[in-house]
Amino acid sequence: MRFLKFIFFGLALCFSACSQNKKMSNLTSKNYIEIMSNNTKRYTYEPMYYLTYEQNICYSEILVNDIPVNKNFKEMVDGGTIRINNYIFKSGIQKVTVKLYAIDDNKDFDFSTFTDETDMKIDIEESDNVKRDLKGKEITSYVTPIVSFKNIDGYEKSKFEGSGKTYYEATFTFNVVVPYDFNSLDKARDLSKWDKEILKEKVVDFYKKQWNIINEKRVDDYFSFLELKEKETCQSEYSNKTELQENLEAYLLPFTNSTFKLEPIENYTVKLYGNGKLVSLELKSLEKIMRGKSVLWGKYKDEEAVRAKFRKYYLYIPEGENELKILR
């Protein structure tokens, strides 16, 4: 009986050790391009969706399907175009959320509340993947609402609906048709229902393990966590081998650049996205260049300049499971 107990105990130890050392997948830096290329299906027509924004006298966040696609806390007047296929999981209605913040750190002007001229304009366009350089067709357009009023002279004027406020939020939707269909988020557990401290412990533990993997230069362990994220991302963007090579080089930078050094994981906050099904760990800092950034980051030298590289994860837990995985 004692012998049987010893065997059982030995097997338990072995199983525990094997579980801790088990990789998430067989994806590595060496087979990344081959696996992603073979996994990405090609279509006669490959729709690409772009979000173009213009903002004036405010800071902003833009989310597609409750996943951040752009955060700007640096420039009060800004604009740009963002490819958003990676945040579209399937055909149908997609939601855009706009969050505007008043500027409370301008030394020259008082923009601590929104002005009458504050606004945000967003256009959604669809293009053919093989003709990305050509102007696409407009899917929808959004402009922050304006209201009419009479000034002290009795003349009718217009102003931003949120004028005088410090925060403004709005949503709008648009419809897409894509050739792929990902159900990963549909089958994710609702993390908003979890005990906050338990969830925080799991998320921090995940990020710390990623920190150790990068710090110890365990490149194959690192890539083994990326398979689902990369398969869905590469498919949604119809990535070709040139783009896959660029992705690979970006992932490898912390491992190949001898000057790269991780910053400690500290001063963080847990943020839920994806309607409560995704979670991320972000810096608490309110500094312009750090606000909303990932807690997993490091600095390196590039042609004598010091640069920062952030690795942002949107984690989820599949139904019937308990462990966090990288979805985006």
Secondary structure as GFF3:
##gff-version 3
##sequence-region A 1 328
A	DSSP	alpha_helix	2	21	.	.	.	ID=ss1
A	DSSP	alpha_helix	32	39	.	.	.	ID=ss2
A	DSSP	beta_strand	47	56	.	.	.	ID=ss3
A	DSSP	beta_strand	59	64	.	.	.	ID=ss4
A	DSSP	beta_strand	67	72	.	.	.	ID=ss5
A	DSSP	beta_strand	77	83	.	.	.	ID=ss6
A	DSSP	three_ten_helix	85	87	.	.	.	ID=ss7
A	DSSP	beta_strand	92	101	.	.	.	ID=ss8
A	DSSP	beta_strand	119	128	.	.	.	ID=ss9
A	DSSP	three_ten_helix	129	131	.	.	.	ID=ss10
A	DSSP	beta_strand	137	143	.	.	.	ID=ss11
A	DSSP	beta_strand	146	150	.	.	.	ID=ss12
A	DSSP	beta_strand	156	160	.	.	.	ID=ss13
A	DSSP	beta_strand	167	176	.	.	.	ID=ss14
A	DSSP	three_ten_helix	191	193	.	.	.	ID=ss15
A	DSSP	alpha_helix	196	215	.	.	.	ID=ss16
A	DSSP	alpha_helix	219	224	.	.	.	ID=ss17
A	DSSP	alpha_helix	227	236	.	.	.	ID=ss18
A	DSSP	alpha_helix	241	256	.	.	.	ID=ss19
A	DSSP	beta_strand	261	262	.	.	.	ID=ss20
A	DSSP	beta_strand	268	273	.	.	.	ID=ss21
A	DSSP	three_ten_helix	274	276	.	.	.	ID=ss22
A	DSSP	beta_strand	278	283	.	.	.	ID=ss23
A	DSSP	beta_strand	297	302	.	.	.	ID=ss24
A	DSSP	beta_strand	305	310	.	.	.	ID=ss25
A	DSSP	beta_strand	315	316	.	.	.	ID=ss26
A	DSSP	beta_strand	325	326	.	.	.	ID=ss27
###
